[in-house]
């Protein structure tokens, strides 16, 4: 997965170029979702930025750009617009999530006057007046990838522990959904 248009203005859409390999024919579409973590302290502040169905998915290499609107600022706590948060891209098959990619996101207010003290500028930030001066940067080189083993056909899966790809940076505070570890999933992701 590649992050496009990064860094960018806070109000620009999120864009991810997704490449994956489908190893077998799938009977149903894949559901892709982009989730923005609005508050580290309250999951009710999280926003689903977009949900799309992709399919039918042919066997072989597949690529597309997933674009999602930015979060609604009026739904975010004002004190948490700036600073570090997380954006998640998930994929599900038959309502079962099998991969989650998490990225740190840093939102920083860039004052009009470069001589202004950066700490003071952050304190004087007013979302209603300064949102156009907020730069969003996704730490694209440090994703956290979690894979879950799911039933791709009629088989059942018993284990429900996620497997974290240890080659990726760990984001300890990402919410986890029940799933099963995948050592050889039907879908291969190109991170």
C-alpha positions in Angstrom: 0.0 0.0 0.0 1.2 3.5 -0.9 0.1 6.7 0.7 -0.6 9.4 -2.0 -0.6 13.2 -1.7 1.4 13.2 1.5 2.0 15.6 3.3 -1.1 17.6 2.4 -3.7 20.1 3.8 -5.9 18.6 6.5 -9.0 19.2 4.4 -7.8 17.2 1.4 -9.0 13.7 0.9 -7.0 10.7 2.1 -5.6 8.6 -0.9 -4.1 5.1 -0.7 -2.9 3.1 -3.7 -3.7 -0.5 -2.8 -2.1 -3.5 -4.5 -3.0 -7.0 -3.5 -2.9 -10.5 -5.0 -6.0 -12.7 -5.0 -4.9 -16.4 -4.9 -8.3 -17.9 -5.6 -11.7 -17.0 -7.0 -13.9 -15.2 -4.5 -17.7 -15.5 -4.4 -18.3 -12.1 -2.8 -16.9 -8.6 -2.9 -14.2 -7.2 -0.6 -15.2 -4.4 1.7 -12.5 -1.7 2.2 -12.9 0.9 5.0 -11.0 4.0 6.1 -11.3 4.9 9.8 -10.0 8.1 11.4 -9.3 7.9 15.2 -10.7 11.2 16.4 -9.7 10.8 20.1 -7.2 8.6 21.9 -9.6 8.6 24.8 -13.0 8.0 23.3 -13.7 5.6 20.5 -17.1 7.3 19.9 -15.1 10.1 18.3 -13.8 7.8 15.6 -15.1 8.4 12.1 -15.6 6.1 9.2 -14.4 8.2 6.3 -15.4 5.8 3.5 -16.6 2.3 2.9 -16.5 0.7 -0.6 -17.1 -2.7 -2.1 -14.6 -4.0 -4.6 -15.5 -6.9 -6.8 -15.7 -9.1 -8.5 -12.0 -9.6 -7.7 -10.2 -11.5 -10.4 -7.4 -14.0 -9.5 -4.0 -12.3 -9.8 -2.6 -8.9 -9.1 -5.1 -6.1 -8.4 -4.5 -2.4 -7.9 -6.8 0.6 -7.2 -6.8 4.0 -5.4 -8.9 4.3 -2.3 -9.9 7.9 -1.7 -11.7 9.1 1.4 -13.0 12.5 2.5 -11.1 14.1 5.5 -12.7 13.8 8.9 -15.5 16.2 9.8 -13.9 18.7 12.1 -17.2 19.5 13.8 -17.3 15.9 15.1 -13.7 16.1 16.5 -12.8 17.4 20.0 -11.2 20.8 19.2 -8.2 20.0 21.5 -7.4 16.8 19.5 -7.5 18.2 16.0 -3.7 19.0 16.2 -1.1 16.4 17.1 -0.8 12.7 16.5 -3.6 10.4 15.8 -4.2 7.2 13.7 -5.8 6.3 10.4 -6.8 2.7 9.7 -7.5 1.0 6.4 -9.3 -2.3 6.8 -10.5 -5.0 4.4 -13.2 -7.6 5.1 -14.7 -10.5 3.3 -18.2 -11.6 4.2 -18.2 -9.2 7.1 -15.0 -10.7 8.6 -12.0 -8.4 8.7 -8.8 -10.1 7.5 -6.3 -7.2 7.3 -5.9 -3.9 9.1 -3.2 -1.3 8.2 -2.6 1.5 10.7 -0.7 4.7 10.2 0.3 7.4 12.6 -1.0 10.8 11.4 0.5 14.2 12.5 -1.7 17.3 12.1 0.3 20.5 12.6 -0.8 24.1 12.4 1.6 26.1 10.1 1.4 29.8 11.2 1.3 32.5 8.5 4.2 34.3 10.1 7.3 32.0 10.2 8.7 34.1 13.0 5.9 33.1 15.3 6.9 30.7 18.1 5.7 27.2 17.0 4.5 26.4 20.6 2.6 29.7 20.8 1.1 29.2 17.3 -0.2 25.7 18.3 -1.8 27.3 21.4 -3.5 30.0 19.4 -5.0 27.5 16.9 -8.7 28.1 16.2 -10.3 25.5 13.9 -12.9 27.9 12.6 -10.2 30.3 11.4 -7.0 28.3 10.9 -8.1 24.9 9.4 -6.6 25.8 6.0 -3.2 26.2 7.6 -3.2 22.7 9.1 -0.8 20.2 7.4 -1.6 16.5 7.7 1.4 14.1 7.4 0.9 10.4 7.4 4.0 8.4 8.6 3.8 6.2 5.5 7.0 4.3 6.1 5.9 3.0 9.5 2.6 1.1 9.0 1.3 -1.5 11.4 -0.2 -4.4 9.6 -2.4 -6.9 11.5 -3.7 -10.0 9.6 -6.6 -12.2 10.6 -7.3 -15.7 9.4 -11.0 -16.0 8.3 -13.1 -18.6 6.6 -12.9 -17.9 2.8 -15.4 -20.6 2.0 -17.5 -22.8 4.2 -14.7 -23.8 6.6 -14.7 -22.5 10.2 -11.9 -20.9 12.0 -11.3 -21.6 15.7 -8.4 -19.4 16.8 -9.4 -15.7 17.3 -6.0 -14.1 18.1 -4.6 -11.5 15.6 -1.1 -11.9 14.2 0.8 -8.7 14.1 3.4 -8.4 11.3 6.4 -7.9 13.5 8.4 -6.4 10.5 6.2 -3.4 10.8 6.2 -0.6 13.4 3.8 -1.3 16.3 1.1 1.1 17.3 0.2 -0.1 20.7 -3.1 1.8 21.1 -4.9 0.7 18.0 -8.2 -1.0 18.8 -8.3 -4.7 17.9 -11.2 -6.6 16.4 -11.6 -10.3 17.0 -10.0 -12.4 14.3 -7.7 -15.2 13.7 -4.0 -15.1 12.8 -3.1 -15.6 9.3 0.1 -17.3 8.2 -1.0 -18.0 4.7 -4.1 -16.0 3.9 -5.9 -16.2 0.7 -5.1 -12.5 0.0 -1.5 -11.4 -0.2 -1.0 -7.7 0.6 1.8 -5.6 -0.8 2.6 -3.2 2.1 
